[in-house]
Each structure stands twice: as C-alpha cells, then as structure tokens.
Amino acid sequence: MLWIMRLSWFFFAAMVMVVFSPSLHSFPPAEAIRSSNLRFSSQITAVDSLNRLSFRKATAFRNAEECSSNDRKILGKTDVCDPSLVHVAITLDVEYLRGSIAAVHSILRHSLCSENIFFHFLVSETNLETLVRSTFPQLKFKVYYFDPEIVRSLISTSVRQALEQPLNYARNYLADLLETCVRRVIYLDSDLVVVDDIWKLWSTSLGGKTIGAPEYCHANFSKYFTASFWSDNRFSGTFAGRSPCYFNTGVMVMDLEKWRRFGYTKRIERWMQIQKSGRIYELGSLPPFLLVFAGHVAAIEHRWNQHGLGGDNLRGSCRDLHAGPSSTISESSGVQAWEVRPSELRSTVTPTSASITASFWSDNRFSGTFAGQSPCYFNTGVMVMDLEKWRRFGYTKRIERWMQIQKSGRIYELGSLPPFLLVFAGHVAAIEHRWNQHGLGGDNLRGSCRDLHAGPVSLLHWSGSGKPWLRLDSKQSCPLDSLWLPYDLYEHSP
C-alpha cells in the first residue's frame, strides 16, 4: 500500500511540473521566431516580447531642394502608386525588429530624397505598425500581412532552425502582396545598414533581367546543392547553357512586372516541392532562388552588399570589410550586431574657424591671408603631394613663418594642422571623402566612439586622441577598432 501511495505522489508531482513549468511545454512551429538564438524565452508571447522593446523617435528627415515629388495623396496618405517613389521591402518580426528599425533609419539618414521612399513591411504578426509609426512619425509605409500557412507545408528542415521560419520566404511573394502598380522594389534583409543613397541602388539598370543582386562567381557554387542533386541530370540540367554564380538574396532589386508575367513564385515553389520529396539542398530559402535565377541575374556592384559580417554561421567569428567601397553593410549569418554590444555613435564636423583663435580673426594682417579664397578644413593625415611644386614655391619656409608668428602670439590651437590650413586652405585639390574616413579616434574626446561617414570607404583614419591599439589593449575598444585589428603585427610579451 505504501508503494502505491508513493507512486501516486510521484505522478501528482510530475503533473504539477508539466502544468506549471512553461519550460516543459511544447509549442507548435507557428510560434517560432526566426532567430536560432532566441533572446526571449519560449513562454513569452510575441506581445510580451514587443512590450519589452523601446525605440527613440527618429529625427524627421526631409527632402533636399533638388528632389522632385508629385506628392499625390489619397485620404491624407501618400499614394503608393506615385511614380516618384522608391519602393523598399523589409520583413518585420519581434526578434529582428531592432535590426529592421536600424536598417530603415540608415536608409533615411543617407538619402537625399528621404520623403520619396516608401517602405513595404512584411509581417506575420499584426501588432508592429504602431511601434514603427511612433519611431518614424513621418515615414511613408504600409504593412502587409504574410500568412505563414501559405508556405509552411513547402518548407524543409535546414542546417539552422532560423532558416526554416516562414517569414524568410515572404520575399518570394512580393509580387502577389504588393500593389500591381508597384513595378519595381528593393528587397533588403533585416540585418543590414545602408551607408549610401538608396536612390543609386534603385536606379540600377537590370538590363532586361528580373532581379539584380551582387554576384560572387568565385564562390564554390556546387556546395549549395547536395550530391544527389548533381548526380541527377533532371536537376543539374537546369543550369545547362547558364553560367550560374552565387548571389546573396538579402539585397535585391526586383522587377515585379516581369516576375508576375513569368510566374516566378510558382517556379520557386516547384523546387521547394521537389526538395520535400528528395533532399537536393540544405540552406533554406536561398537555393530555390539560385535554381531559378542563377545565371540570369543583373550584376550589382559588390559595394551594395558587404555581407557576412554576422560571422558566416560561426558564432563569435568576426569578419572584416571586403575590399573596395561600401554602400550596404550586412550582418548576414548567425550573430547580429545588436546581440553583441550596443554603442552610441556620434558625428561632428570641425570648421576651419575652430582651428584658429579669436586674436587671429581680429587682426587683418593675419585673417587677410584668406582674402579671395574659399578656405575649407582638410585633414593632413591623408595627402597627395607634388614635391616638385613644393620645392619650387618654398612651402616649407611658408609653414615655418606661420609657426614663428604662433610663437610670438597665439593664433591657433591644434598643433601641426593650422599652419597647413594657413598656407593651403582654398588651394587644395579635392579628393573623394572615401579616402579619409577620419575622426575614428574620437575627435580628441576620449571615449567618444564615432560612426562611419556616409558613402563609400577606401581608408579608415583613427584621427583624434583615441588610438585603436591602445583601446584594444585596455579592453575599452570602440566598435570600429576591430577593423584595425587584422593588420596589427605587434606581438604581446608572454
């Protein structure tokens, strides 16, 4: 009898644990979130998770004077069919919301005609519109509900659970979800920032192709499909007569008119059905795109997808920027920047007048040196110098004369820079800003981490008091200091 009572008590305790311990509950796939490393425990609903998120209201971004706009409105809202609009599509979900908000902010921040951008947000949760509206009160956007059941039965297991989430496949249905008057759209992943004017990407010629994307023809294309795919001519023959290259679907320009005409959604779905019956690939939503479009893609400059910064699926493996200019920086892969460490990034501009004292400007003998010139500040840390002309016109002596004047009466504050400004400002051949992404040392404000300037990047300059090697050694580095580290040959003492 005693053993029966003990057994009964055991079952009672087990039932209590199952009922009251949320961690033991099983949840249907519909409640999964796209990330493979969930930041919110599974028992918290999407609404609860959303309540934990808070964003500052973004600055209102306005069009420059040269921007054209028909400004057509319907019932107080911008007409999505306005031909002056640039259309951008991004998915929104709770787990990646921080990334999506940052992506939108980066686009607005770097666009000359930010009011001409219309965002199409694809969601599988219907409670995100208010948050977007409160963060970007002036934003032109529309939310489109993507029903996960449309694609759920077509999704196969993948190498990462995150790749199996239905919202990853929403881009396949853009032509169906968006208004038919939207003939072209830029699709962007949620884990990137744009550091150039999105209009440049929008105006890219597709040359008669349906999609445009940065291609990577050096990549081993065969690895994206299984051995059974390549051994079956019914499948591998799909690339006959094509020169297929890998491309990343996180940044695409899509001709929706052609997409609808040639029924590309159905073509992608057919490959997904084949995958369900016999495994021909491993990587989620990417391979069907490769099967349909590889070899028929309008090549877009690589600057529009500095991808792989998420670590190429290896948690903690930080990647450097690729060679060449950058217009879009993508955290594609497993680890997202907001999961590592948030940072405050600031930007300042130093005018010429800030380098020179009031006594200089009040004395016509000195300030008159800029008469008839349009002097601009320039950073002497990156210069191309014609030494033949320098010798001929004796510029060393000219600089020394200003240094002698400084000794007798203080006319500037910033060391070796002002004499250069006094001699050359207004007579400088302008070089593209890409060749001096300066101020990364904090603009002499110790500890003030700086962001990249807008536009392409060819040279990173840690001007200012904060040097990357010192900050890295002291474990107080700024986010961009990691870009310097791969070139450091210093060997620390054991």
C-alpha positions as CSV (number, residue, x, y, z in Angstrom):
1,M,0.0,0.0,0.0
2,L,2.9,2.3,0.9
3,W,4.5,1.9,-2.6
4,I,1.1,2.7,-4.2
5,M,0.9,6.0,-2.3
6,R,4.5,6.9,-3.2
7,L,3.8,6.1,-6.8
8,S,0.7,8.2,-6.8
9,W,2.6,11.1,-5.2
10,F,5.3,10.8,-7.9
11,F,2.7,11.1,-10.7
12,F,1.0,14.0,-9.0
13,A,4.3,15.9,-8.7
14,A,5.1,15.2,-12.3
15,M,1.8,16.6,-13.4
16,V,2.3,19.7,-11.4
17,M,5.7,20.3,-13.1
18,V,4.2,19.9,-16.5
19,V,1.3,22.2,-15.8
20,F,3.2,24.9,-14.0
21,S,6.6,24.8,-15.7
22,P,6.4,26.7,-19.0
23,S,9.8,25.5,-20.0
24,L,8.4,21.9,-20.3
25,H,5.6,22.9,-22.7
26,S,5.9,22.2,-26.4
27,F,4.9,24.9,-28.8
28,P,3.8,24.4,-32.4
29,P,6.1,25.7,-35.2
30,A,3.8,28.7,-35.8
31,E,5.1,30.3,-32.6
32,A,8.7,30.0,-33.6
33,I,10.7,33.2,-34.1
34,R,13.2,33.5,-37.0
35,S,16.4,33.6,-34.9
36,S,18.2,30.4,-34.0
37,N,19.4,32.1,-30.7
38,L,16.2,33.4,-29.2
39,R,16.6,36.3,-26.8
40,F,13.1,35.8,-25.3
41,S,12.2,32.5,-23.6
42,S,9.6,30.5,-25.4
43,Q,6.9,31.1,-22.9
44,I,6.7,34.8,-23.6
45,T,4.2,35.7,-26.3
46,A,5.0,38.0,-29.2
47,V,3.0,40.7,-27.5
48,D,5.0,40.4,-24.2
49,S,8.2,40.5,-26.2
50,L,7.1,43.6,-28.1
51,N,6.3,45.4,-24.8
52,R,10.0,44.9,-23.8
53,L,11.2,46.8,-26.9
54,S,11.5,50.6,-26.9
55,F,12.9,52.9,-29.6
56,R,13.6,56.6,-29.6
57,K,11.7,58.7,-32.0
58,A,13.9,59.3,-35.1
59,T,14.7,62.7,-36.4
60,A,12.4,63.9,-39.2
61,F,14.2,63.6,-42.5
62,R,13.3,66.0,-45.2
63,N,13.9,66.1,-49.0
64,A,16.6,68.3,-50.4
65,E,15.6,71.1,-52.6
66,E,16.5,69.2,-55.8
67,C,14.2,66.3,-55.1
68,S,11.1,66.1,-57.2
69,S,7.9,64.7,-55.9
70,N,4.4,64.6,-57.3
71,D,3.2,64.3,-53.6
72,R,0.0,62.6,-54.6
73,K,-2.1,61.7,-51.6
74,I,-5.2,59.7,-51.0
75,L,-7.2,60.4,-47.8
76,G,-4.2,62.1,-46.3
77,K,-1.8,59.3,-47.1
78,T,0.8,59.0,-49.8
79,D,-0.4,57.2,-52.9
80,V,1.7,54.0,-53.2
81,C,1.4,54.3,-57.0
82,D,3.2,57.7,-57.0
83,P,5.8,57.2,-59.8
84,S,8.3,59.4,-57.9
85,L,8.6,56.9,-55.0
86,V,11.5,54.5,-54.3
87,H,10.0,51.2,-53.0
88,V,11.8,49.3,-50.3
89,A,10.5,46.0,-48.8
90,I,11.7,44.7,-45.4
91,T,10.3,42.0,-43.1
92,L,9.4,42.8,-39.5
93,D,9.2,40.4,-36.6
94,V,9.9,40.8,-32.9
95,E,13.2,39.0,-32.9
96,Y,14.7,41.0,-35.7
97,L,12.9,44.3,-35.1
98,R,15.9,46.1,-33.8
99,G,17.7,45.3,-37.0
100,S,14.8,46.3,-39.2
101,I,14.4,49.7,-37.4
102,A,18.2,50.3,-37.8
103,A,18.0,49.4,-41.5
104,V,15.2,51.9,-42.1
105,H,17.0,54.6,-40.1
106,S,20.2,54.1,-42.1
107,I,18.3,54.4,-45.4
108,L,16.6,57.7,-44.3
109,R,19.8,59.1,-42.9
110,H,21.8,58.7,-46.1
111,S,19.1,59.5,-48.6
112,L,19.0,62.9,-50.4
113,C,15.2,62.4,-51.0
114,S,14.1,60.6,-47.9
115,E,10.5,61.7,-48.3
116,N,10.4,59.9,-51.7
117,I,11.0,56.5,-50.1
118,F,8.0,54.1,-49.5
119,F,8.5,51.2,-47.2
120,H,6.6,47.9,-47.6
121,F,6.8,45.9,-44.3
122,L,6.1,42.2,-44.5
123,V,4.8,40.8,-41.2
124,S,3.3,37.6,-39.7
125,E,2.4,39.5,-36.5
126,T,-0.2,42.3,-36.7
127,N,0.9,44.4,-33.7
128,L,4.0,46.1,-35.1
129,E,2.6,49.0,-37.1
130,T,2.1,51.3,-34.0
131,L,5.7,50.8,-32.9
132,V,7.0,51.7,-36.4
133,R,4.7,54.7,-36.5
134,S,5.9,56.0,-33.1
135,T,9.6,55.6,-34.1
136,F,9.2,57.2,-37.6
137,P,6.2,59.5,-37.4
138,Q,6.7,60.9,-40.9
139,L,7.5,57.6,-42.6
140,K,5.7,56.6,-45.7
141,F,4.9,52.9,-45.3
142,K,2.4,50.1,-45.5
143,V,2.2,46.8,-43.6
144,Y,1.4,43.6,-45.5
145,Y,0.4,40.5,-43.6
146,F,2.1,37.4,-44.8
147,D,0.2,34.3,-43.8
148,P,2.8,31.6,-42.7
149,E,0.4,28.9,-43.8
150,I,1.0,29.8,-47.4
151,V,4.5,28.4,-47.4
152,R,4.7,26.3,-44.2
153,S,3.9,23.0,-46.0
154,L,6.7,23.7,-48.5
155,I,9.5,24.4,-46.0
156,S,12.0,21.6,-45.4
157,T,14.4,21.2,-42.5
158,S,17.6,23.2,-42.8
159,V,21.1,23.4,-41.3
160,R,19.8,26.1,-39.0
161,Q,16.3,26.3,-37.5
162,A,16.3,30.1,-38.2
163,L,16.3,29.3,-41.9
164,E,13.0,27.4,-41.6
165,Q,10.9,30.3,-40.5
166,P,8.1,31.2,-42.9
167,L,8.8,34.9,-42.9
168,N,12.2,34.2,-44.6
169,Y,10.1,33.1,-47.7
170,A,7.9,36.2,-47.8
171,R,10.2,37.8,-50.5
172,N,9.0,35.0,-52.8
173,Y,5.5,36.5,-52.7
174,L,6.3,40.2,-53.0
175,A,4.7,40.3,-56.5
176,D,1.5,39.0,-55.0
177,L,1.5,41.0,-51.8
178,L,2.3,44.5,-53.2
179,E,0.0,46.6,-55.4
180,T,0.2,45.8,-59.1
181,C,1.2,49.5,-59.7
182,V,4.5,48.8,-57.8
183,R,6.6,47.6,-60.7
184,R,10.0,47.6,-59.0
185,V,11.1,47.1,-55.4
186,I,14.3,46.8,-53.5
187,Y,14.2,43.9,-51.1
188,L,16.5,44.2,-48.0
189,D,17.2,41.8,-45.2
190,S,16.7,43.0,-41.6
191,D,20.3,42.7,-40.5
192,L,22.0,45.4,-42.5
193,V,22.6,49.1,-42.7
194,V,22.8,51.3,-45.8
195,V,25.5,53.9,-45.9
196,D,24.8,55.4,-49.3
197,D,21.9,56.9,-51.0
198,I,19.3,54.2,-51.8
199,W,18.4,56.0,-55.0
200,K,21.7,54.9,-56.5
201,L,20.6,51.2,-56.0
202,W,17.1,52.0,-57.1
203,S,18.3,53.4,-60.4
204,T,20.4,50.4,-61.2
205,S,19.7,49.0,-64.7
206,L,18.6,45.4,-64.7
207,G,19.3,45.1,-68.4
208,G,16.1,43.1,-69.1
209,K,16.6,40.7,-66.2
210,T,14.0,40.2,-63.5
211,I,16.3,40.6,-60.5
212,G,19.6,42.3,-59.8
213,A,21.9,41.3,-56.9
214,P,25.7,41.3,-56.1
215,E,27.1,38.1,-57.6
216,Y,30.1,36.2,-56.2
217,C,31.3,34.0,-59.0
218,H,34.5,32.9,-57.1
219,A,32.3,31.0,-54.6
220,N,32.0,27.3,-55.0
221,F,28.5,27.1,-56.5
222,S,28.3,23.3,-56.3
223,K,28.3,23.4,-52.4
224,Y,24.9,24.9,-52.3
225,F,23.3,21.7,-53.5
226,T,23.6,18.1,-52.4
227,A,25.4,15.2,-54.2
228,S,22.0,13.7,-55.2
229,F,21.1,17.0,-57.0
230,W,24.3,17.0,-59.1
231,S,24.1,13.3,-59.9
232,D,20.6,13.6,-61.3
233,N,20.5,15.1,-64.8
234,R,16.9,16.1,-64.3
235,F,18.0,18.5,-61.7
236,S,21.6,19.5,-62.5
237,G,20.5,20.0,-66.2
238,T,18.6,23.1,-65.1
239,F,21.9,25.0,-65.3
240,A,22.7,23.9,-68.8
241,G,23.6,26.8,-71.0
242,R,23.9,29.1,-68.0
243,S,26.9,30.4,-66.1
244,P,25.5,30.3,-62.6
245,C,27.1,32.3,-59.8
246,Y,26.2,32.5,-56.1
247,F,24.3,35.7,-55.1
248,N,23.0,36.8,-51.8
249,T,19.2,37.3,-51.7
250,G,19.5,39.8,-48.8
251,V,19.9,42.7,-51.2
252,M,18.0,42.5,-54.4
253,V,16.4,44.9,-57.0
254,M,13.3,43.1,-58.3
255,D,11.3,43.8,-61.4
256,L,7.8,42.8,-60.1
257,E,6.2,43.3,-63.5
258,K,8.4,40.7,-65.1
259,W,8.1,38.5,-62.0
260,R,4.3,38.4,-62.3
261,R,4.4,37.9,-66.1
262,F,6.7,34.9,-65.9
263,G,5.3,33.4,-62.8
264,Y,8.5,33.1,-60.8
265,T,6.7,32.5,-57.5
266,K,5.3,29.2,-58.9
267,R,8.8,28.2,-60.2
268,I,10.3,28.7,-56.8
269,E,7.5,26.7,-55.2
270,R,8.1,23.8,-57.6
271,W,11.7,23.5,-56.5
272,M,10.6,23.6,-52.9
273,Q,8.2,20.7,-53.6
274,I,11.0,18.7,-55.2
275,Q,13.1,19.4,-52.1
276,K,10.3,17.9,-49.9
277,S,10.3,14.7,-51.8
278,G,14.1,14.3,-52.2
279,R,16.7,16.4,-50.5
280,I,18.6,18.5,-53.1
281,Y,19.8,21.4,-50.9
282,E,20.5,22.4,-47.3
283,L,20.3,26.2,-46.9
284,G,16.6,27.2,-46.5
285,S,15.2,29.9,-48.8
286,L,18.3,30.7,-50.8
287,P,18.8,27.6,-53.1
288,P,15.3,27.9,-54.8
289,F,16.3,31.4,-55.8
290,L,19.6,30.1,-57.2
291,L,17.9,27.4,-59.1
292,V,15.5,29.8,-60.8
293,F,17.8,32.8,-61.3
294,A,21.5,31.9,-61.1
295,G,23.0,32.8,-64.4
296,H,20.1,35.2,-65.2
297,V,20.9,37.9,-62.6
298,A,21.8,41.6,-63.4
299,A,25.1,42.0,-61.5
300,I,25.0,44.8,-59.0
301,E,28.2,46.3,-57.6
302,H,29.6,44.5,-54.5
303,R,29.5,47.8,-52.6
304,W,25.8,47.1,-52.2
305,N,26.4,44.0,-50.1
306,Q,29.2,44.0,-47.6
307,H,27.8,40.7,-46.4
308,G,28.8,38.0,-44.0
309,L,29.5,40.3,-41.0
310,G,27.3,38.1,-38.9
311,G,30.2,35.6,-38.8
312,D,29.4,33.1,-41.5
313,N,27.4,31.0,-39.1
314,L,30.3,30.6,-36.7
315,R,29.3,32.4,-33.5
316,G,32.0,34.9,-32.5
317,S,34.0,34.8,-35.7
318,C,34.2,38.5,-36.6
319,R,34.6,39.4,-40.2
320,D,36.4,42.4,-41.8
321,L,35.0,44.6,-44.5
322,H,35.6,43.4,-48.1
323,A,38.0,45.3,-50.3
324,G,36.5,48.3,-52.1
325,P,33.7,50.8,-51.4
326,S,30.8,50.0,-49.1
327,S,27.2,51.1,-49.6
328,T,25.4,48.4,-47.7
329,I,26.8,46.6,-44.6
330,S,25.1,43.3,-43.9
331,E,25.3,41.2,-40.8
332,S,24.1,38.1,-42.7
333,S,24.6,34.8,-40.8
334,G,24.1,33.8,-37.3
335,V,25.2,36.6,-35.0
336,Q,23.7,40.1,-35.2
337,A,25.4,43.3,-34.1
338,W,22.7,44.3,-31.6
339,E,23.2,40.9,-29.8
340,V,26.9,41.7,-29.1
341,R,27.1,45.2,-27.8
342,P,25.1,48.4,-28.3
343,S,27.1,51.5,-28.9
344,E,26.4,55.2,-29.2
345,L,27.8,56.5,-32.4
346,R,28.2,60.3,-33.0
347,S,29.4,62.5,-35.8
348,T,30.9,66.0,-35.7
349,V,32.3,68.5,-38.2
350,T,35.2,70.8,-37.5
351,P,35.1,74.1,-39.4
352,T,38.3,76.0,-40.2
353,S,37.4,78.8,-37.8
354,A,37.5,76.3,-34.9
355,S,41.2,75.7,-35.5
356,I,42.2,79.4,-35.3
357,T,42.0,81.8,-32.3
358,A,39.9,84.9,-32.0
359,S,43.1,87.1,-32.0
360,F,43.9,85.7,-35.4
361,W,40.5,86.7,-36.9
362,S,40.5,90.1,-35.3
363,D,43.9,91.0,-36.8
364,N,43.6,91.9,-40.5
365,R,47.3,91.1,-41.0
366,F,46.5,87.5,-40.3
367,S,42.9,87.0,-41.3
368,G,43.6,88.7,-44.6
369,T,45.6,85.7,-45.7
370,F,42.3,84.1,-46.7
371,A,41.1,87.1,-48.8
372,G,39.8,86.0,-52.2
373,Q,39.9,82.3,-51.1
374,S,37.2,79.9,-50.1
375,P,39.0,78.1,-47.3
376,C,37.8,74.7,-46.2
377,Y,39.1,72.5,-43.4
378,F,41.1,69.5,-44.6
379,N,42.8,66.7,-42.7
380,T,46.5,66.4,-43.3
381,G,46.7,62.8,-42.3
382,V,46.0,61.7,-45.9
383,M,47.5,63.9,-48.7
384,V,48.9,63.5,-52.2
385,M,51.8,66.0,-52.5
386,D,53.5,67.3,-55.6
387,L,57.0,67.7,-54.2
388,E,58.4,69.4,-57.3
389,K,55.9,72.3,-56.9
390,W,56.5,72.2,-53.1
391,R,60.2,72.8,-53.6
392,R,59.7,75.4,-56.4
393,F,57.4,77.6,-54.3
394,G,59.2,77.0,-50.9
395,Y,56.2,75.8,-48.9
396,T,58.3,74.6,-46.1
397,K,59.5,78.1,-45.3
398,R,55.9,79.4,-45.6
399,I,54.8,76.9,-43.0
400,E,57.7,77.8,-40.7
401,R,56.9,81.5,-40.9
402,W,53.4,80.9,-39.5
403,M,54.9,78.7,-36.8
404,Q,57.2,81.7,-35.9
405,I,54.2,84.0,-35.7
406,Q,52.5,81.5,-33.4
407,K,55.4,81.6,-31.1
408,S,55.1,85.3,-30.6
409,G,51.3,85.5,-30.4
410,R,49.0,82.6,-30.1
411,I,46.9,82.4,-33.4
412,Y,45.9,78.7,-33.4
413,E,45.5,75.8,-31.0
414,L,45.8,72.5,-32.8
415,G,49.5,71.7,-33.3
416,S,50.7,71.0,-36.8
417,L,47.4,71.3,-38.7
418,P,46.8,75.1,-38.7
419,P,50.0,76.1,-40.5
420,F,48.9,73.8,-43.3
421,L,45.5,75.4,-43.3
422,L,47.0,78.9,-43.4
423,V,49.2,78.0,-46.4
424,F,46.9,75.7,-48.4
425,A,43.3,76.2,-47.4
426,G,41.4,77.3,-50.5
427,H,44.1,75.9,-52.8
428,V,43.6,72.2,-52.3
429,A,42.7,69.7,-55.0
430,A,39.6,68.0,-53.5
431,I,40.0,64.2,-53.1
432,E,36.9,62.0,-52.6
433,H,35.9,61.6,-48.9
434,R,36.2,57.9,-49.3
435,W,39.9,58.3,-48.9
436,N,39.7,59.7,-45.4
437,Q,37.1,58.2,-43.1
438,H,38.6,60.3,-40.3
439,G,37.8,61.0,-36.7
440,L,37.6,57.4,-35.6
441,G,39.9,58.3,-32.8
442,G,37.1,60.2,-31.2
443,D,37.8,63.8,-32.4
444,N,40.0,64.4,-29.3
445,L,37.1,63.5,-27.0
446,R,38.4,60.4,-25.1
447,G,36.0,57.6,-25.3
448,S,33.6,59.1,-27.9
449,C,33.2,56.3,-30.4
450,R,32.5,57.5,-34.0
451,D,30.5,56.0,-36.8
452,L,31.5,55.8,-40.5
453,H,30.6,58.7,-42.6
454,A,28.0,58.3,-45.4
455,G,29.2,56.9,-48.7
456,P,31.9,54.5,-49.9
457,V,35.0,53.7,-47.8
458,S,38.6,53.3,-49.0
459,L,40.6,54.4,-46.0
460,L,39.8,54.4,-42.3
461,H,41.6,57.0,-40.2
462,W,41.7,57.0,-36.4
463,S,42.5,60.7,-36.1
464,G,41.9,62.1,-32.6
465,S,43.3,61.0,-29.2
466,G,41.9,57.5,-29.2
467,K,44.1,55.0,-31.0
468,P,42.8,51.5,-31.7
469,W,45.8,49.7,-30.4
470,L,45.5,51.5,-27.0
471,R,41.8,51.0,-26.7
472,L,42.0,47.3,-27.7
473,D,44.8,46.6,-25.2
474,S,42.8,48.4,-22.4
475,K,39.7,46.4,-23.3
476,Q,37.8,49.6,-23.9
477,S,37.6,49.5,-27.7
478,C,35.1,51.2,-30.0
479,P,33.1,49.1,-32.4
480,L,35.2,50.1,-35.5
481,D,38.5,49.4,-33.8
482,S,38.0,45.7,-34.7
483,L,38.6,46.8,-38.4
484,W,42.1,47.8,-37.5
485,L,43.0,44.6,-35.6
486,P,43.6,42.3,-38.6
487,Y,46.6,44.5,-39.6
488,D,48.3,44.6,-36.2
489,L,51.6,42.7,-36.3
490,Y,52.5,43.6,-32.7
491,E,53.3,40.5,-30.6
492,H,52.5,40.9,-26.9
493,S,55.0,39.7,-24.4
494,P,54.1,36.3,-22.8
